[in-house]
Amino acid sequence: MAGEKPLTVVTCTAPVNIAVIKYWGKRDEELILPINSSLSVTLHQDQLKTTTTAAISRDFKEDRLWLNGEAADVGHPRLQSCLREMRRLARKRRGGSAGAVVPLSLAYKVHVASVNNFPTAAGLASSAAGYACLVHTLARLYGVEGELSEVARQGSGSACRSMLGGFVQWLMGERPDGKDSIAQQVAPETHWPELRVLILVVSAEKKPVGSTAGMQTSVDTSPLLKHRAEAVVPERMAQMIQFIQQRDFEGFGQLTMKDSNQFHATCLDTFPPIFYLNDVSWRIIALAHRFNAHHGKTKVAYTFDAGPNAVVFTLADTVDEFVEVVKCSFPPGSNGDQFLKGLPARRASLSEELLSAVVLEPVPGAIRYILLTKPGPGPQSLDDPSLHLLGADGLPRPSA
């Protein structure tokens, strides 16, 4: 076909999200349907994002995938289900009627390159950003519109929440086919401009027990998880939405910490037990409670996903002081100047009273760095061709 371009390329970015009401456990492993609804905050892509380029060409011999510059297995079942579903939706959109001519490009093979600007598999929901980015990019490539969180969910459950910005709920749904298990925005990122997010990176190593395996063991063995899903989460979802709508940090912060604690309690209630938190994680929890007690109100709130890194929510007017407290509690090693990444914070002087009440036994070097960010928007499309991760030959560019 003379009119058909040799190579069609699309590049997009997608965000990480951090759940404040946790998702843990599936009722359907294949479709990734959760046993409870969940709620998350989408983080800003200026600090944390996945960038994905997808290209189709009649010259490609097979589907191919590169992750962070390395060739990866394109046959991964979850990746395949996203690809299949996007191609099916594209055919449906183009086809309309059974006899319609479907463009050749739908039969072309696709090359996909994806890079994260944060550690993969370190408890920072890399799969959520990755699959949200893949689905958004393929949608642009194939011209598919409409409800896509359901497709992203089939790649990684929490990816459906990364399809939207701000504050997002993932409705567990009731239908066996999962059509009603989708993400909805509770409030946009502009709704709570003072909210800040500190990620305390304790360790960038891979997790001892992956989320998928851990979840299944919890569903099979933890009575507490069943109680949580049925009796606790529905009420917490309603409360959390209210706290966000009212910008009530006291309520939001306390519920965030309680839900994180309960999630890790279900991991402990799993048999054999799963330990995602380490000694440094426990020290951060204790530090946050001392800090709040000293101030007589909830000024910082921690949450931990399936990993040792702490995510701390706070308001803009508390950031400087709390960063200083973290520096005193976990004095940086050789990277003092590189300890805080992301948004800037000003130096703060701490009172003797605060230091003696909050900073008890410093543990040098226990936190590798802090990343400061805030809520941000959903997936974005990049129109500048120089940002493509794949070159004109459909292979990764050297810099990618």
ChimeraX attribute file (.defattr): number of C-alpha atoms within 10 A of each C-alpha:
attribute: neighborCount
match mode: 1-to-1
recipient: residues
	/A:1	6
	/A:2	5
	/A:3	5
	/A:4	12
	/A:5	11
	/A:6	13
	/A:7	16
	/A:8	17
	/A:9	23
	/A:10	26
	/A:11	29
	/A:12	25
	/A:13	26
	/A:14	35
	/A:15	34
	/A:16	33
	/A:17	33
	/A:18	26
	/A:19	24
	/A:20	27
	/A:21	27
	/A:22	24
	/A:23	23
	/A:24	26
	/A:25	26
	/A:26	20
	/A:27	15
	/A:28	13
	/A:29	12
	/A:30	12
	/A:31	22
	/A:32	20
	/A:33	28
	/A:34	25
	/A:35	21
	/A:36	25
	/A:37	23
	/A:38	24
	/A:39	27
	/A:40	24
	/A:41	28
	/A:42	28
	/A:43	27
	/A:44	24
	/A:45	22
	/A:46	13
	/A:47	18
	/A:48	24
	/A:49	23
	/A:50	26
	/A:51	29
	/A:52	33
	/A:53	28
	/A:54	25
	/A:55	29
	/A:56	24
	/A:57	22
	/A:58	17
	/A:59	12
	/A:60	16
	/A:61	11
	/A:62	11
	/A:63	16
	/A:64	20
	/A:65	21
	/A:66	22
	/A:67	18
	/A:68	17
	/A:69	16
	/A:70	13
	/A:71	13
	/A:72	14
	/A:73	13
	/A:74	17
	/A:75	12
	/A:76	10
	/A:77	13
	/A:78	19
	/A:79	20
	/A:80	14
	/A:81	18
	/A:82	22
	/A:83	19
	/A:84	13
	/A:85	17
	/A:86	24
	/A:87	18
	/A:88	14
	/A:89	19
	/A:90	21
	/A:91	19
	/A:92	14
	/A:93	15
	/A:94	17
	/A:95	14
	/A:96	11
	/A:97	9
	/A:98	8
	/A:99	7
	/A:100	10
	/A:101	11
	/A:102	16
	/A:103	13
	/A:104	11
	/A:105	17
	/A:106	19
	/A:107	13
	/A:108	17
	/A:109	16
	/A:110	24
	/A:111	23
	/A:112	28
	/A:113	28
	/A:114	26
	/A:115	20
	/A:116	21
	/A:117	14
	/A:118	16
	/A:119	16
	/A:120	18
	/A:121	17
	/A:122	20
	/A:123	25
	/A:124	26
	/A:125	24
	/A:126	24
	/A:127	21
	/A:128	26
	/A:129	31
	/A:130	28
	/A:131	30
	/A:132	33
	/A:133	31
	/A:134	28
	/A:135	31
	/A:136	28
	/A:137	29
	/A:138	26
	/A:139	19
	/A:140	16
	/A:141	22
	/A:142	20
	/A:143	13
	/A:144	22
	/A:145	12
	/A:146	7
	/A:147	12
	/A:148	19
	/A:149	24
	/A:150	26
	/A:151	26
	/A:152	33
	/A:153	30
	/A:154	25
	/A:155	28
	/A:156	24
	/A:157	28
	/A:158	32
	/A:159	32
	/A:160	29
	/A:161	37
	/A:162	35
	/A:163	33
	/A:164	28
	/A:165	28
	/A:166	25
	/A:167	31
	/A:168	27
	/A:169	23
	/A:170	27
	/A:171	19
	/A:172	20
	/A:173	17
	/A:174	13
	/A:175	10
	/A:176	12
	/A:177	11
	/A:178	18
	/A:179	14
	/A:180	15
	/A:181	24
	/A:182	23
	/A:183	27
	/A:184	18
	/A:185	18
	/A:186	21
	/A:187	18
	/A:188	18
	/A:189	23
	/A:190	14
	/A:191	16
	/A:192	19
	/A:193	13
	/A:194	13
	/A:195	19
	/A:196	21
	/A:197	25
	/A:198	25
	/A:199	21
	/A:200	24
	/A:201	21
	/A:202	23
	/A:203	19
	/A:204	17
	/A:205	13
	/A:206	13
	/A:207	16
	/A:208	12
	/A:209	14
	/A:210	14
	/A:211	18
	/A:212	14
	/A:213	10
	/A:214	20
	/A:215	22
	/A:216	17
	/A:217	18
	/A:218	25
	/A:219	19
	/A:220	13
	/A:221	18
	/A:222	20
	/A:223	13
	/A:224	18
	/A:225	26
	/A:226	18
	/A:227	12
	/A:228	18
	/A:229	18
	/A:230	12
	/A:231	11
	/A:232	15
	/A:233	19
	/A:234	15
	/A:235	10
	/A:236	18
	/A:237	21
	/A:238	10
	/A:239	15
	/A:240	20
	/A:241	18
	/A:242	15
	/A:243	17
	/A:244	17
	/A:245	14
	/A:246	13
	/A:247	16
	/A:248	13
	/A:249	20
	/A:250	15
	/A:251	16
	/A:252	21
	/A:253	22
	/A:254	16
	/A:255	21
	/A:256	23
	/A:257	23
	/A:258	15
	/A:259	22
	/A:260	19
	/A:261	16
	/A:262	17
	/A:263	23
	/A:264	18
	/A:265	17
	/A:266	24
	/A:267	25
	/A:268	17
	/A:269	17
	/A:270	23
	/A:271	13
	/A:272	13
	/A:273	16
	/A:274	20
	/A:275	18
	/A:276	21
	/A:277	17
	/A:278	13
	/A:279	10
	/A:280	18
	/A:281	22
	/A:282	12
	/A:283	16
	/A:284	21
	/A:285	19
	/A:286	12
	/A:287	20
	/A:288	22
	/A:289	19
	/A:290	17
	/A:291	22
	/A:292	15
	/A:293	14
	/A:294	16
	/A:295	11
	/A:296	9
	/A:297	13
	/A:298	19
	/A:299	23
	/A:300	25
	/A:301	26
	/A:302	28
	/A:303	25
	/A:304	28
	/A:305	24
	/A:306	25
	/A:307	26
	/A:308	25
	/A:309	26
	/A:310	26
	/A:311	23
	/A:312	23
	/A:313	27
	/A:314	22
	/A:315	16
	/A:316	14
	/A:317	12
	/A:318	13
	/A:319	23
	/A:320	15
	/A:321	16
	/A:322	21
	/A:323	21
	/A:324	18
	/A:325	22
	/A:326	20
	/A:327	22
	/A:328	19
	/A:329	23
	/A:330	22
	/A:331	20
	/A:332	21
	/A:333	15
	/A:334	10
	/A:335	12
	/A:336	13
	/A:337	9
	/A:338	12
	/A:339	17
	/A:340	21
	/A:341	16
	/A:342	15
	/A:343	14
	/A:344	12
	/A:345	16
	/A:346	10
	/A:347	10
	/A:348	13
	/A:349	10
	/A:350	13
	/A:351	9
	/A:352	9
	/A:353	9
	/A:354	14
	/A:355	15
	/A:356	9
	/A:357	14
	/A:358	22
	/A:359	17
	/A:360	12
	/A:361	10
	/A:362	14
	/A:363	15
	/A:364	14
	/A:365	17
	/A:366	20
	/A:367	24
	/A:368	21
	/A:369	22
	/A:370	21
	/A:371	18
	/A:372	23
	/A:373	22
	/A:374	26
	/A:375	26
	/A:376	25
	/A:377	20
	/A:378	26
	/A:379	25
	/A:380	17
	/A:381	16
	/A:382	17
	/A:383	11
	/A:384	9
	/A:385	12
	/A:386	9
	/A:387	16
	/A:388	23
	/A:389	27
	/A:390	27
	/A:391	18
	/A:392	13
	/A:393	13
	/A:394	23
	/A:395	17
	/A:396	24
	/A:397	14
	/A:398	9
	/A:399	7
	/A:400	18
